[in-house]
Amino acid sequence: MFPEYNPHEWKTIDPDWGKPECRGMLLSDQIRLFCDQKLLISDGYNPSNVQPAAYTLTIGDVYYDHEGTRKELDEKNPSFEMPPNSIVFVSIAEFLDLPFYIAARFNLRVVWVYKGILLGTGPQVEPGFRGQLSCPLYNLTNSWHKITRKEEFATIDFERTSPFVQHSPRKVLDGLKQEGKLFAYESGKKKFLLFTQRPFKALEKYPPFRVVSSLVQMQRELAMWRKIGIAIVVSFFALTLTLLNFHNQLLRDTVVNIRDVIDTKDRVTNSQQDIGQIKGQLADAQKAVVQLQNELRKTQQEVTDICQRIPQRCPPK
């Protein structure tokens, strides 16, 4: 299997096989030895990144931003901003090629931890892994964080496992049998489970859906509800002002109506007084008429009496 892959013999044969003192974590001299043979860090190796018992990894080109959009860094756009309370997925610039008897662990550099960035990933890289590592980064702060291409951000250490077979890489690769997602290699009574030697691409395991931090989603929802709340408050104030204006107008109309009622009442009162005066005048006039009628009857009586006394001169009735 994997005919295009032709690694160094140390891919399967441990140069320190059978030496108990060589078990455990690799120190810098061993890291350099393997890297010089295109193992551990097969591409992108920089001797200055070797630490006493680890290697410093850098930011790769491919990443997914906080909205789940795939993007790439280059010389023209060498960095991007990570928003507060967000999650991004970054790739590692270095290409790994681990021997079948060496496992690795990687984690975030302490300086990034103190900036409030958290690396979310499993700590172990299985023996035999080939390809580029990827991982999510969480910004737990309320500040923006700048991430730059080739920036040192994580460290990886390497450790020998229990002994592997002392067969050539080609013999092992040709003897692999697939078992589900893994491959098996049998040597006598021993059976070793191995990962595929097809190289993993950067962020190959990123899910088909967009991964967005729940905090960012909550911020969006909060912003939406804040806008809705502001709209409700504005509408409430507008309604309140409208009601106040209506109330003021109603008060003004009521005052005007009360004034009109008072004026009408005053006019009615004055009219009633005038009517009373007219009634009084009519009563006086009626009294005067009665007096005139009485005087007229008296005058007629007197005329009648006079005519009775002088009948010959009185006209006939």
TIZA-930113 format. One line per 8 residues: number of its first residue (from 0); their letters; for each residue x, y, z of N, C-alpha, C. Coordinates in Angstrom, 3 decimals. Atoms other than C-alpha are relative to their C-alpha. Last residue first. Layout:
N
NUM	A	X/Y/Z/X/Y/Z/X/Y/Z  ...
//
This chain:
317
316	KPPCRQPI	-0.888/1.131/-0.221/-128.457/104.268/22.867/-0.077/-0.940/-1.180  0.698/1.263/-0.311/-129.936/107.448/21.677/1.026/-1.126/0.123  0.315/0.758/1.220/-127.789/110.514/21.885/-0.666/-1.284/0.373  -0.818/1.188/0.144/-127.982/112.488/25.048/-0.366/-0.747/-1.290  -1.205/-0.332/0.731/-129.225/115.945/24.865/0.895/-1.231/-0.216  0.326/-0.550/1.307/-132.726/115.114/25.693/1.233/0.315/-0.797  0.330/0.985/1.039/-131.625/112.760/28.375/-0.216/0.601/-1.344  0.400/-0.854/1.112/-129.777/115.285/30.545/-0.328/-0.930/-1.154
308	RQCIDTVE	0.470/-1.276/-0.543/-129.596/113.561/33.892/-0.471/0.924/-1.133  1.284/0.269/-0.623/-129.447/110.168/32.366/-0.580/1.312/0.548  1.019/0.151/1.065/-126.740/111.355/30.027/-1.379/-0.263/0.588  0.247/-1.341/0.546/-124.663/112.649/32.982/-1.106/-0.081/-1.074  0.740/-0.768/-0.991/-124.998/109.349/34.725/-0.357/1.385/-0.555  1.356/0.562/-0.036/-123.949/107.494/31.622/-0.856/0.797/0.961  0.672/-0.469/1.223/-120.996/109.782/31.163/-1.449/-0.468/-0.014  0.280/-1.433/-0.166/-120.004/109.181/34.812/-0.738/0.546/-1.232
300	QQTKRLEN	1.108/-0.099/-0.979/-120.363/105.493/34.328/-0.398/1.456/0.197  1.224/0.375/0.705/-118.259/105.664/31.205/-1.212/0.125/0.926  0.314/-1.107/0.925/-115.598/107.590/33.106/-1.299/-0.295/-0.750  0.495/-1.121/-0.808/-115.682/105.080/35.953/-0.429/1.155/-0.911  1.358/0.350/-0.419/-115.457/102.257/33.440/-0.605/1.128/0.849  0.872/-0.127/1.167/-112.510/104.013/31.823/-1.438/-0.326/0.384  0.259/-1.418/0.219/-110.864/104.550/35.222/-0.946/0.215/-1.187  0.848/-0.455/-1.104/-111.274/100.884/35.963/-0.366/1.476/-0.198
292	QLQVVAKQ	1.334/0.544/0.241/-109.920/99.943/32.537/-0.969/0.482/1.080  0.587/-0.751/1.095/-107.005/102.323/33.011/-1.409/-0.493/-0.284  0.352/-1.323/-0.513/-106.304/100.782/36.398/-0.669/0.843/-1.087  1.174/0.190/-0.869/-106.486/97.325/34.895/-0.447/1.340/0.552  1.157/0.222/0.871/-104.188/98.438/32.091/-1.257/-0.138/0.829  0.351/-1.305/0.582/-101.747/99.914/34.639/-1.225/-0.142/-0.902  0.609/-0.809/-1.062/-101.822/96.652/36.598/-0.449/1.358/-0.553  1.344/0.545/-0.212/-101.210/94.720/33.394/-0.733/0.791/1.087
284	ADALQGKI	0.830/-0.448/1.120/-98.310/97.047/32.566/-1.426/-0.507/0.157  0.286/-1.416/-0.211/-96.854/96.505/36.028/-0.931/0.530/-1.106  0.947/-0.075/-1.142/-97.207/92.762/35.582/-0.391/1.446/0.270  1.317/0.393/0.493/-95.637/93.045/32.133/-1.042/0.083/1.113  0.526/-1.105/0.796/-92.748/95.064/33.601/-1.393/-0.337/-0.532  0.377/-1.075/-0.919/-92.244/92.435/36.259/-0.621/1.170/-0.727  1.219/0.425/-0.678/-92.362/89.690/33.653/-0.477/1.083/0.974  1.093/-0.177/0.965/-89.846/91.662/31.581/-1.322/-0.408/0.632
276	QGIDQQSN	0.278/-1.427/0.104/-87.577/91.954/34.626/-1.176/0.266/-0.953  0.645/-0.426/-1.257/-87.908/88.259/35.281/-0.364/1.472/-0.030  1.389/0.478/0.073/-87.190/87.533/31.594/-0.747/0.410/1.256  0.723/-0.883/0.928/-84.105/89.738/31.838/-1.474/-0.403/-0.102  0.198/-1.280/-0.688/-82.989/87.851/34.919/-0.767/0.981/-0.881  1.049/0.221/-0.997/-83.613/84.554/33.150/-0.277/1.288/0.780  1.286/0.038/0.710/-81.650/85.870/30.193/-1.156/-0.192/0.971  0.341/-1.379/0.384/-78.817/86.866/32.492/-1.353/0.056/-0.716
268	TVRDKTDI	0.348/-0.733/-1.237/-78.845/83.414/34.063/-0.417/1.427/-0.319  1.333/0.476/-0.398/-78.964/81.792/30.624/-0.479/0.741/1.245  0.966/-0.602/0.922/-76.069/83.973/29.510/-1.410/-0.425/0.354  0.114/-1.431/-0.330/-74.117/83.055/32.622/-1.035/0.677/-0.903  0.761/-0.088/-1.250/-74.880/79.372/32.047/-0.193/1.456/0.406  1.412/0.272/0.329/-73.794/79.712/28.433/-0.877/0.117/1.239  0.516/-1.165/0.732/-70.572/81.391/29.549/-1.479/-0.186/-0.338  0.140/-1.098/-0.973/-70.014/78.664/32.157/-0.576/1.241/-0.673
260	VDRINVVT	1.154/0.316/-0.846/-70.750/75.960/29.585/-0.256/1.118/1.004  1.204/-0.222/0.806/-68.384/77.614/27.091/-1.259/-0.271/0.828  0.167/-1.450/0.146/-65.721/77.832/29.772/-1.264/0.312/-0.802  0.474/-0.486/-1.299/-66.244/74.167/30.628/-0.230/1.511/-0.058  1.420/0.358/-0.134/-66.013/73.312/26.931/-0.579/0.487/1.321  0.757/-0.865/0.906/-62.761/75.256/26.616/-1.495/-0.285/0.129  -0.012/-1.350/-0.583/-61.394/73.552/29.723/-0.820/0.951/-0.856  0.896/0.016/-1.163/-62.483/70.163/28.379/-0.088/1.376/0.636
252	DRLLQNHF	1.386/0.010/0.496/-60.924/70.876/24.981/-0.990/0.033/1.161  0.275/-1.312/0.598/-57.674/71.889/26.660/-1.442/0.064/-0.495  0.132/-0.973/-1.093/-57.801/68.815/28.889/-0.330/1.381/-0.544  1.282/0.249/-0.643/-58.490/66.591/25.881/-0.240/0.966/1.146  1.013/-0.543/0.900/-55.605/68.206/24.014/-1.391/-0.185/0.596  -0.063/-1.462/-0.067/-53.373/67.590/27.004/-1.057/0.633/-0.885  0.515/-0.418/-1.303/-54.551/63.979/27.247/-0.008/1.519/0.129  1.453/0.181/0.047/-54.061/63.449/23.512/-0.637/0.460/1.312
244	NLLTLTLA	0.526/-1.050/0.879/-50.581/64.941/23.792/-1.519/-0.079/-0.095  -0.111/-1.272/-0.731/-49.886/62.744/26.786/-0.545/1.152/-0.834  1.060/-0.029/-1.011/-51.253/59.713/24.940/0.035/1.298/0.801  1.272/-0.157/0.703/-49.054/60.470/21.942/-1.160/0.096/0.976  0.079/-1.395/0.439/-46.054/61.041/24.197/-1.315/0.253/-0.726  0.209/-0.830/-1.191/-46.722/57.704/25.910/-0.141/1.468/-0.372  1.394/0.169/-0.405/-47.154/55.946/22.560/-0.321/0.869/1.206  0.813/-0.662/1.020/-43.854/57.403/21.354/-1.484/-0.093/0.352
236	FFSVVIAI	-0.100/-1.443/-0.207/-42.224/56.467/24.640/-0.842/0.760/-1.009  0.692/-0.333/-1.248/-43.564/52.934/24.365/0.033/1.504/0.258  1.436/0.041/0.284/-42.527/52.697/20.710/-0.806/0.380/1.239  0.304/-1.169/0.832/-39.035/53.849/21.632/-1.492/0.060/-0.303  -0.095/-1.182/-0.866/-38.947/51.321/24.481/-0.350/1.262/-0.775  1.175/0.004/-0.892/-40.225/48.560/22.197/0.000/1.234/0.876  1.174/-0.340/0.813/-37.692/49.470/19.498/-1.261/0.057/0.864  -0.081/-1.430/0.281/-34.933/49.518/22.118/-1.210/0.449/-0.808
228	GIKRWMAL	0.329/-0.724/-1.229/-36.071/46.122/23.347/0.031/1.499/-0.204  1.450/0.123/-0.193/-36.123/44.747/19.805/-0.424/0.777/1.235  0.636/-0.848/1.007/-32.636/46.139/19.236/-1.516/-0.039/0.154  -0.240/-1.373/-0.419/-31.500/44.643/22.534/-0.644/0.975/-0.973  0.992/-0.334/-1.018/-33.214/41.399/21.573/0.197/1.409/0.524  1.324/-0.039/0.640/-31.191/41.325/18.353/-1.066/0.396/1.010  0.064/-1.238/0.784/-27.989/42.274/20.184/-1.363/0.137/-0.674  0.131/-1.097/-0.947/-28.663/39.554/22.732/-0.100/1.335/-0.719
220	ERQMQVLS	1.376/0.007/-0.477/-29.310/37.080/19.945/-0.235/1.136/0.981  0.864/-0.406/1.116/-26.056/38.071/18.288/-1.447/0.069/0.448  -0.176/-1.435/0.206/-24.207/37.970/21.611/-0.897/0.494/-1.120  0.740/-0.658/-1.066/-25.711/34.533/22.320/0.121/1.515/-0.129  1.419/0.118/0.323/-24.513/33.329/18.943/-0.842/0.715/1.040  0.230/-0.926/1.118/-21.060/34.702/19.728/-1.470/-0.030/-0.394  -0.059/-1.353/-0.569/-21.190/32.988/23.110/-0.235/1.046/-1.081  1.310/-0.278/-0.582/-22.389/29.769/21.465/-0.027/1.389/0.621
212	SVVRFPPY	0.038/0.020/-1.464/-19.224/29.891/19.352/-1.397/0.331/0.506  -0.023/-1.358/-0.541/-19.847/29.222/15.683/-0.121/-0.094/1.515  -0.128/0.058/-1.453/-19.072/25.992/13.839/0.167/1.425/0.511  -0.791/-1.060/-0.609/-20.366/26.067/10.288/-0.015/-0.129/1.517  0.798/-1.149/-0.418/-21.593/22.772/8.921/0.904/1.020/0.673  0.633/-0.630/1.163/-19.659/20.206/6.865/-0.878/1.193/0.352  1.339/0.519/0.333/-17.408/19.456/9.857/-0.629/0.740/-1.176  0.980/-1.043/-0.332/-13.662/20.296/9.793/-1.386/-0.461/-0.455
204	KELAKFPR	1.097/0.518/-0.797/-11.800/16.989/9.633/-1.012/1.073/0.398  0.741/0.993/0.781/-9.530/18.021/6.766/-1.233/-0.491/0.747  1.422/-0.128/-0.325/-8.484/21.155/8.636/-0.863/-0.959/-0.815  0.348/-0.975/-1.039/-5.054/21.053/6.955/-1.507/0.125/0.134  -0.089/-1.394/0.409/-4.685/17.918/4.890/-0.401/0.916/1.156  1.166/-0.816/-0.345/-4.000/14.521/6.409/0.242/1.442/-0.438  -0.194/-1.215/-0.816/-1.349/12.514/4.593/-1.304/0.754/0.231  0.418/-1.112/0.862/-2.342/9.033/3.429/0.089/1.275/0.814
196	QTFLLFKK	-1.157/-0.821/0.345/-0.320/6.799/5.673/-0.321/1.013/-1.089  -0.311/-0.094/1.418/-3.429/5.381/7.294/1.219/0.882/-0.225  0.786/-0.964/0.762/-3.241/4.867/11.031/0.400/-0.050/-1.463  -0.685/-1.196/0.484/-1.828/1.693/12.528/-0.983/0.914/-0.716  0.968/-0.855/0.697/-3.066/-1.228/14.600/0.680/1.320/-0.340  -0.060/-1.431/-0.273/-0.279/-3.665/15.450/-1.066/0.721/-0.818  0.846/-0.717/0.966/-0.717/-7.432/15.676/-0.045/1.469/0.402  0.327/-1.397/-0.299/1.890/-9.574/17.347/-0.822/0.613/-1.132
188	KGSEYAFL	1.202/-0.029/-0.829/1.896/-13.354/17.152/-0.448/1.419/0.331  0.056/1.124/-0.921/4.333/-13.372/14.252/-1.320/0.015/0.750  -1.369/0.518/-0.007/4.357/-9.914/12.786/0.055/-1.101/1.040  -0.271/1.159/-0.834/0.925/-8.658/11.813/1.437/-0.453/-0.179  -1.233/0.660/0.461/0.162/-5.191/10.507/0.315/-1.106/0.991  -0.641/0.960/-0.898/-3.343/-3.773/10.800/1.249/-0.568/-0.664  -0.702/1.054/0.720/-4.847/-0.675/9.223/0.696/-0.891/1.023  -1.406/0.214/-0.305/-7.460/1.644/10.682/0.601/-1.065/-0.912
180	KGEQKLGD	-0.717/-1.240/0.286/-10.801/3.112/9.544/1.504/-0.145/0.219  0.815/-1.181/-0.260/-12.399/-0.312/9.324/0.740/1.258/-0.414  1.020/0.449/-0.956/-9.662/-2.941/9.350/-0.824/1.213/0.420  0.954/-0.975/-0.541/-7.403/-2.414/6.350/-1.016/-0.676/0.898  1.351/0.441/0.341/-4.512/-4.799/5.920/-1.004/0.939/0.672  1.145/-0.559/-0.707/-0.934/-3.536/5.863/-1.319/-0.573/-0.522  0.679/1.021/-0.782/1.802/-5.844/4.603/-1.212/0.515/0.758  0.578/1.005/0.906/2.965/-3.612/1.769/-0.774/-1.064/0.765
172	LVKRPSHQ	1.061/-0.630/0.794/3.427/-0.723/4.185/-0.677/-1.004/-0.928  1.153/-0.289/-0.864/5.346/-2.857/6.676/-1.145/0.558/-0.821  0.586/1.283/-0.398/7.633/-4.348/4.046/-1.236/0.233/0.864  0.724/0.547/1.140/8.212/-0.920/2.512/-0.668/-1.311/0.363  1.275/-0.690/0.254/9.047/0.621/5.879/-0.791/-0.608/-1.150  -0.148/-1.188/0.833/11.677/-2.031/6.607/-1.362/0.661/-0.222  0.127/0.295/1.423/11.043/-4.403/9.489/0.123/1.301/-0.783  -1.217/-0.471/0.658/12.262/-4.073/13.071/-0.008/-0.420/-1.460
164	VFPSTREF	-0.776/0.999/0.752/8.792/-4.387/14.593/1.237/0.641/-0.621  0.668/0.343/1.246/7.623/-1.863/17.181/0.875/-1.022/-0.720  -0.724/0.328/1.246/8.843/-1.636/20.754/-0.923/-0.362/-1.158  -0.573/1.350/-0.107/6.646/0.073/23.404/0.590/-0.397/-1.357  0.972/0.965/-0.512/6.128/3.772/22.759/0.713/-1.322/0.303  -0.034/1.353/0.535/8.720/6.495/22.377/-1.061/-0.866/0.671  -0.333/1.038/-0.965/7.708/10.061/23.270/-0.060/-1.369/-0.663  0.028/1.331/0.595/7.525/13.302/21.314/0.459/-1.023/1.039
156	DITAFEEK	-1.075/0.860/-0.517/6.715/16.842/22.401/-0.231/-1.421/-0.490  0.276/1.416/0.124/4.735/19.505/20.527/1.187/-0.784/0.559  -1.174/0.861/-0.082/4.596/23.200/21.304/-0.446/-1.454/-0.089  0.163/1.266/-0.718/2.002/25.762/20.279/1.329/-0.739/0.044  1.169/0.022/-0.877/1.624/29.406/19.147/-0.146/-1.287/0.807  -0.177/1.125/-0.928/4.632/30.574/17.179/-1.151/-0.005/0.998  -0.200/-0.396/-1.398/3.387/32.948/14.447/0.112/-1.245/0.874  -1.320/0.437/-0.468/3.927/31.660/10.913/0.286/0.421/1.442
148	RTIKHWSN	-0.609/1.132/0.724/0.832/33.606/9.751/1.427/-0.235/0.489  -0.844/-0.282/1.162/-0.464/36.062/12.324/0.582/-1.279/-0.572  -0.722/1.233/0.295/-3.342/35.862/14.798/0.726/0.185/-1.327  -0.557/0.090/1.346/-4.606/39.133/16.312/0.802/-1.290/-0.142  -1.335/0.601/-0.019/-6.825/38.941/19.382/0.473/-0.203/-1.443  -0.368/0.599/1.279/-9.842/41.203/19.943/1.425/-0.536/0.100  -0.857/-0.792/0.884/-10.774/41.811/23.568/0.256/-0.764/-1.302  0.883/-0.977/0.647/-13.609/40.565/25.811/0.777/0.910/-0.942
140	TLNYLPCS	-0.037/-1.369/-0.508/-11.621/37.461/26.726/-1.036/0.865/-0.709  0.857/-0.099/-1.178/-12.199/33.724/26.330/-0.095/1.417/0.552  -0.342/-1.286/-0.601/-10.880/33.573/22.785/-0.957/0.236/1.163  1.080/-0.749/-0.646/-11.138/29.891/21.921/0.562/1.307/0.566  -0.489/-0.945/-1.003/-8.779/28.234/19.431/-1.194/0.789/0.536  0.798/-1.201/-0.281/-9.789/25.142/17.482/0.671/0.855/1.069  0.597/-0.075/-1.334/-7.126/22.733/16.201/-0.878/1.251/0.116  0.922/-1.141/-0.071/-5.424/21.509/13.073/-0.624/0.002/1.385
132	LQGRFGPE	0.929/-0.044/-1.114/-2.462/19.198/12.530/-0.872/1.245/-0.100  0.008/-1.256/-0.741/-0.855/18.794/9.147/-1.058/-0.061/1.097  0.841/-1.097/0.447/-0.003/15.399/7.685/0.139/1.228/0.874  -0.580/-0.816/1.066/1.299/11.985/8.590/-0.963/1.121/-0.352  0.810/-1.072/0.608/0.592/10.138/11.836/0.801/0.740/-1.062  0.178/0.182/1.434/2.632/6.952/12.388/-0.757/1.112/-0.690  -1.192/0.417/0.748/2.210/6.971/16.159/-0.322/-0.234/-1.476  -0.301/1.427/0.036/-0.974/8.766/17.301/1.293/-0.298/-0.771
124	VQPGTGLL	-0.089/0.282/1.434/-1.029/12.485/18.128/0.507/-1.432/-0.118  -0.895/1.014/0.568/-2.177/12.969/21.702/-0.105/-0.082/-1.509  -1.430/-0.255/-0.183/-3.485/16.059/23.551/0.909/-0.942/-0.770  -0.541/1.140/-0.730/-7.066/16.114/22.212/1.518/0.111/0.062  -0.367/1.157/0.812/-7.993/19.611/21.117/0.405/-1.142/0.904  0.956/1.080/-0.194/-9.379/22.917/22.314/0.327/-1.172/-0.908  -0.111/0.967/1.084/-6.537/25.399/22.745/-0.951/-1.149/0.280  0.034/1.393/-0.414/-7.557/28.286/25.010/0.051/-0.887/-1.231
116	IGKYVWVV	0.319/0.897/1.108/-6.680/31.938/24.492/0.111/-1.435/0.492  1.400/0.398/-0.070/-6.892/34.343/27.455/-0.446/-0.877/-1.151  0.787/-0.961/0.777/-3.657/36.219/26.766/-1.489/-0.354/-0.004  0.126/-1.215/-0.797/-2.017/34.274/29.603/-0.744/1.107/-0.747  0.944/0.277/-1.087/-2.774/31.089/27.687/-0.217/1.240/0.842  1.351/-0.104/0.563/-1.074/32.530/24.628/-1.058/-0.251/1.065  0.231/-1.420/0.253/2.144/33.152/26.587/-1.386/0.222/-0.601  0.489/-0.661/-1.213/1.928/29.601/27.964/-0.323/1.465/-0.263
108	RLNFRAAI	-1.086/-0.646/-0.753/2.216/28.058/24.515/-0.581/0.804/1.157  -0.209/-1.430/0.242/-0.755/25.943/23.498/1.168/0.525/0.826  0.834/-0.892/-0.797/-0.535/22.169/23.526/0.407/1.447/-0.260  -0.246/-1.433/0.209/0.856/19.271/21.571/-1.000/0.825/0.786  1.027/-0.809/-0.663/1.346/15.620/22.347/0.309/1.462/-0.293  -0.268/-1.420/-0.278/3.269/13.107/20.240/-1.179/0.621/0.744  1.240/-0.782/-0.107/3.583/9.361/19.784/0.357/1.440/0.365  -0.080/-1.291/-0.707/6.706/7.549/18.547/-1.367/0.675/-0.052
100	YFPLDLFE	-0.316/0.271/-1.402/6.915/3.855/17.605/0.150/1.297/0.814  1.050/0.828/-0.582/5.286/4.003/14.177/0.234/-0.308/1.477  -0.275/1.439/0.072/7.533/6.900/13.190/-1.108/-0.782/0.707  -0.463/0.682/-1.204/5.807/10.288/12.998/0.345/-1.452/-0.295  -0.123/1.391/0.444/5.588/12.351/9.828/0.611/-0.777/1.161  -0.514/1.025/-0.900/4.387/15.865/10.571/0.084/-1.351/-0.693  0.522/1.308/0.430/4.023/18.791/8.161/0.662/-1.067/0.851  -0.926/1.122/0.143/4.568/22.199/9.795/-0.733/-1.273/-0.426
92	AISVFVIS	-0.789/-0.133/1.226/2.278/25.171/9.139/0.878/-1.226/-0.255  -1.404/-0.120/-0.373/-0.307/24.173/11.722/0.832/-0.028/-1.271  -0.853/1.133/0.386/-3.950/24.814/10.892/1.429/0.287/0.436  -1.248/-0.310/0.696/-6.383/27.139/12.627/0.714/-1.291/-0.352  -0.749/1.226/0.232/-10.030/26.833/13.639/1.235/0.343/-0.826  -0.515/0.123/1.365/-11.695/29.867/15.201/0.757/-1.322/-0.098  -0.796/1.188/0.284/-13.900/30.270/18.280/0.422/0.030/-1.461  0.259/0.692/1.263/-15.332/33.473/19.709/0.899/-1.227/-0.115
84	NPPMEFSP	0.935/1.105/-0.269/-15.719/35.230/23.046/-0.352/-0.783/-1.259  0.188/0.470/-1.384/-14.001/38.398/21.791/-1.015/-1.142/0.065  0.872/-0.825/-0.846/-13.289/38.571/18.052/-0.068/-0.538/1.431  0.905/0.939/-0.675/-10.231/36.911/16.445/-0.869/0.795/0.970  0.414/-0.367/-1.358/-8.552/39.269/14.012/-1.011/-1.020/0.527  1.438/-0.249/-0.139/-6.668/38.048/10.943/-0.307/0.261/1.463  0.585/0.137/-1.338/-3.068/37.955/9.767/-1.508/0.201/-0.054  -0.707/0.937/-0.872/-0.726/37.640/6.763/-0.650/-0.224/1.366
76	NKEDLEKR	0.906/0.025/-1.158/-2.992/39.129/4.102/0.561/-0.985/1.025  0.780/-1.235/0.045/-0.636/40.168/1.312/-0.949/0.109/1.186  -0.891/-1.136/-0.245/1.955/37.509/2.191/-0.763/1.326/-0.012  -1.113/-0.064/0.946/-0.680/34.820/2.513/0.821/1.232/0.309  -0.946/-1.088/-0.206/-3.400/33.658/4.908/1.082/-0.061/-1.077  -1.428/0.312/0.028/-6.254/31.479/3.764/0.822/1.267/0.204  -0.837/-1.059/0.558/-9.981/31.471/4.452/1.456/-0.433/0.026  -1.372/0.430/0.294/-12.774/29.009/5.205/0.760/1.137/-0.679
68	TGEHDYYV	-0.364/-0.172/1.401/-15.867/30.669/6.681/1.468/-0.379/-0.213  -0.052/1.294/0.665/-17.202/29.346/10.001/0.330/0.068/-1.472  1.299/0.241/0.621/-18.313/32.743/11.336/-0.030/-1.315/-0.771  1.012/0.149/-1.051/-15.419/32.952/13.824/-1.409/-0.212/-0.560  0.197/-1.132/-0.898/-12.918/32.346/11.005/-1.161/-0.257/0.959  1.430/-0.321/0.047/-11.872/29.016/9.533/-0.251/1.104/1.022  0.737/-0.143/-1.255/-8.148/28.688/8.848/-1.478/0.217/-0.292  1.441/0.261/0.076/-5.635/27.710/6.170/-0.627/0.168/1.380
60	DGITLTYA	0.718/-0.933/0.879/-2.196/29.349/6.069/-1.517/-0.163/0.074  0.001/0.276/1.431/-0.485/27.711/9.022/-0.860/0.972/-0.787  1.307/-0.122/0.662/0.253/29.114/12.482/0.149/-0.261/-1.504  0.419/-1.326/0.440/3.537/27.882/14.011/-1.349/-0.069/-0.724  0.803/0.000/1.223/4.723/24.891/16.052/-0.480/1.403/-0.327  0.997/-1.068/0.058/7.531/24.960/18.617/-0.682/0.017/-1.362  -0.194/-0.797/1.212/9.341/21.649/19.124/-1.127/1.021/-0.063  1.199/-0.254/0.811/9.752/19.850/22.436/0.398/0.770/-1.249
52	APQVNSPN	0.712/1.282/0.130/12.192/18.490/25.021/-1.267/0.161/-0.829  -0.690/1.082/-0.719/14.935/21.140/25.273/-0.687/-1.353/-0.132  -0.104/-0.320/-1.421/13.233/23.240/22.540/0.692/-1.158/0.724  -0.199/1.141/-0.879/13.700/22.990/18.764/0.201/0.503/1.430  1.244/0.269/-0.739/12.234/26.002/16.980/0.113/-1.210/0.926  0.119/-0.957/-1.102/15.694/27.286/15.945/-1.272/-0.213/0.818  -0.798/0.397/-1.167/16.234/24.096/13.927/-0.147/0.949/1.191  -0.900/-1.122/-0.284/13.339/25.044/11.615/0.794/-0.343/1.262
44	YGDSILLK	-0.865/0.116/-1.174/11.409/22.168/10.027/0.938/1.195/0.092  0.134/-1.200/-0.799/8.735/23.259/7.547/0.871/-0.016/1.256  0.019/-1.190/0.867/8.368/19.773/6.114/-0.254/1.222/0.874  -0.574/0.332/1.307/9.182/16.401/7.687/0.041/1.188/-0.941  0.373/-1.178/0.813/8.779/17.392/11.323/0.634/-0.195/-1.361  0.563/-0.934/-0.994/8.775/14.029/13.184/-0.510/1.233/-0.719  0.992/0.600/-0.879/10.707/12.395/10.315/-0.301/0.976/1.137  1.351/-0.304/0.483/12.530/14.005/7.402/-1.076/-0.761/0.768
36	QDCFLRIQ	0.355/1.112/0.887/15.850/12.319/8.334/-1.433/0.162/-0.538  -0.975/0.014/1.089/17.218/15.596/9.784/-0.280/-1.123/-0.989  0.391/-1.048/0.955/14.004/15.820/11.787/0.977/0.064/-1.169  1.149/0.453/0.786/14.793/12.461/13.417/-0.404/1.034/-1.048  -0.385/1.171/0.786/18.270/13.483/14.533/-1.145/-0.461/-0.890  -0.781/-0.433/1.163/17.137/16.964/15.607/0.363/-1.189/-0.901  0.923/-0.707/0.899/14.418/15.556/17.871/0.737/0.436/-1.260  0.766/0.998/0.724/16.926/13.070/19.344/-0.973/0.662/-0.986
28	DSLLMGRC	-0.927/0.665/0.918/19.327/15.874/20.284/-0.726/-1.040/-0.841  -0.275/-0.785/1.201/16.500/18.031/21.670/0.928/-0.718/-0.982  -0.660/-1.274/-0.251/15.228/15.449/24.120/0.417/0.627/-1.328  -1.205/-0.325/0.760/12.724/12.754/23.282/0.534/1.360/0.407  0.103/-1.191/0.849/10.284/11.724/25.992/1.325/0.295/-0.687  0.491/-1.244/-0.569/10.489/8.180/27.336/0.006/1.139/-1.002  1.445/-0.132/-0.099/12.557/5.136/26.395/-0.362/1.360/0.610  0.503/-0.923/1.029/16.189/5.561/25.350/-1.521/0.101/0.001
20	EPKGWDPD	-0.249/-1.376/-0.427/17.590/4.071/28.587/-0.521/1.024/-1.000  1.009/-0.463/-0.968/15.900/0.764/27.757/0.189/1.458/0.403  -0.710/-0.774/-1.024/18.071/0.355/24.632/-1.026/0.559/0.989  -0.666/0.864/-0.961/16.639/-2.497/22.559/0.780/0.742/1.062  0.792/1.151/-0.427/15.813/-0.330/19.588/0.806/-0.867/0.952  -0.405/0.305/-1.377/17.837/2.884/19.525/-0.796/-1.178/0.553  -1.474/0.096/-0.065/17.728/3.272/15.738/0.508/-0.327/1.402  -0.500/-0.916/-1.025/13.998/2.407/15.855/1.518/-0.128/0.071
12	ITKWEHPN	-1.119/0.574/-0.756/13.056/0.706/12.609/0.558/1.041/0.954  0.409/1.250/-0.658/9.602/1.577/11.258/1.092/-0.571/0.899  1.466/-0.031/-0.109/9.856/5.208/10.095/-0.494/-1.243/0.736  0.356/-0.224/-1.403/13.576/4.980/10.880/-1.513/0.142/0.182  0.184/1.275/-0.686/13.965/3.422/7.434/-0.356/0.163/1.469  -1.257/0.490/-0.541/13.405/6.830/5.858/-0.270/-1.271/0.798  -0.638/-0.698/-1.117/10.123/7.220/4.052/1.361/-0.585/0.356  -1.276/0.693/-0.189/9.044/6.096/0.572/0.787/0.687/1.116
4	YEPFM	-0.623/-0.412/-1.267/5.369/6.962/0.033/1.256/-0.837/0.231  -0.673/-1.297/0.199/4.193/6.786/-3.581/0.767/0.451/1.231  -1.269/0.155/0.746/3.498/3.052/-3.225/0.748/1.310/-0.186  -0.640/-1.314/0.019/0.906/3.655/-0.461/1.347/-0.052/-0.744  0.833/-1.205/0.000/0.000/0.000/0.000/0.868/1.255/0.000
//
